[in-house]
Amino acid sequence: MSKKPTGCYTPGPWKADGVFIGTDEEDTQTIAYIDNHRNRRQRSVEEDHANACLIAAAPELLEAAKNFVFRLEDSSLDEIEESLWRPDGDGWKELTSLKNAIKKALGD
């Protein structure tokens, strides 16, 4: 994944550390913090951490979704089918990236 500035958001990857979300670098830059003190309904620590994981996965989810959509739009149905089911195909790699980003979002 690219480390160059996007102009819209801090480039990923990001990581969740408790309720803090930051860049996945040696000198972590804080991106966000899950604040549970201003809510009427107090969330559990587990729910706050799950929210942090979901936010931390955002750059990878966006990148994987964009690549997968591009593949779907730029290929015929036969090419898509062949590419998705061959482990060395680009579609397979993009589908795997999307699955991994979803796992990260779920805290796995």
C-alpha positions in Angstrom: 0.0 0.0 0.0 1.2 3.5 -0.8 2.5 5.8 1.9 2.1 9.0 -0.2 -0.4 11.5 1.1 -3.9 11.1 -0.5 -5.2 14.6 0.3 -8.3 13.1 1.8 -7.1 10.9 4.7 -4.0 9.6 6.4 -2.6 6.7 4.3 -2.8 3.2 5.8 -2.2 0.7 7.1 -3.7 1.7 10.5 -3.9 -0.3 13.7 -6.1 -0.5 16.7 -4.5 -0.4 20.1 -7.4 -0.6 22.7 -9.5 2.5 21.9 -6.8 4.3 20.0 -6.4 4.1 16.2 -3.1 5.1 14.7 -0.7 4.5 11.9 1.1 1.2 11.8 4.6 2.8 12.0 7.4 2.9 14.6 6.4 6.5 15.6 2.6 6.0 15.5 0.5 8.9 14.6 -2.9 8.9 16.3 -5.8 8.9 13.8 -8.8 8.6 16.2 -9.9 7.7 19.7 -13.1 6.0 20.7 -14.6 8.2 23.3 -17.1 6.5 25.5 -17.6 9.2 28.2 -20.1 11.4 26.4 -22.7 8.6 25.6 -25.8 8.1 27.5 -25.5 4.3 26.9 -22.0 3.2 28.1 -20.5 0.7 25.6 -18.4 -2.2 26.8 -14.7 -2.3 26.4 -15.2 -5.1 23.9 -17.6 -3.0 21.8 -15.2 0.0 21.9 -12.3 -2.2 20.7 -14.5 -3.7 17.9 -15.3 -0.2 16.8 -11.6 0.7 16.8 -10.8 -2.4 14.7 -13.4 -1.5 12.2 -12.0 2.1 11.9 -8.4 0.8 11.7 -9.3 -1.4 8.8 -10.9 1.4 6.7 -7.9 2.2 4.4 -7.4 -1.5 3.6 -11.1 -2.1 3.1 -11.3 0.9 0.8 -8.3 -0.1 -1.3 -9.4 -3.7 -1.6 -13.0 -2.7 -2.5 -11.7 -0.3 -5.2 -9.4 -2.9 -6.7 -12.1 -5.5 -6.7 -14.7 -3.2 -8.3 -12.1 -2.1 -10.9 -11.5 -5.8 -11.7 -15.3 -6.4 -12.1 -15.8 -3.4 -14.3 -12.8 -4.0 -16.4 -13.3 -7.7 -17.2 -15.7 -9.9 -19.1 -17.7 -12.4 -17.2 -15.4 -15.3 -18.4 -12.3 -13.4 -17.4 -13.8 -12.6 -14.0 -14.8 -16.3 -13.4 -11.4 -17.6 -14.5 -9.5 -14.9 -12.5 -11.4 -15.5 -9.3 -10.9 -19.3 -9.2 -7.2 -19.4 -10.1 -5.0 -18.9 -7.0 -2.5 -17.1 -9.2 -5.1 -14.9 -10.8 -5.5 -11.2 -10.1 -9.1 -11.6 -9.1 -8.2 -14.2 -6.6 -5.5 -11.9 -5.1 -8.0 -9.0 -4.9 -10.6 -11.2 -3.4 -8.1 -12.5 -0.8 -7.1 -8.8 0.0 -10.8 -8.0 0.5 -11.3 -11.0 2.8 -8.2 -10.1 4.8 -9.4 -6.5 5.2 -12.8 -7.8 6.4 -11.1 -10.1 8.9 -9.1 -7.1 10.2 -12.3 -5.0 10.5 -13.8 -7.8 12.6 -10.7 -7.9 14.9 -9.5 -11.4 13.7 
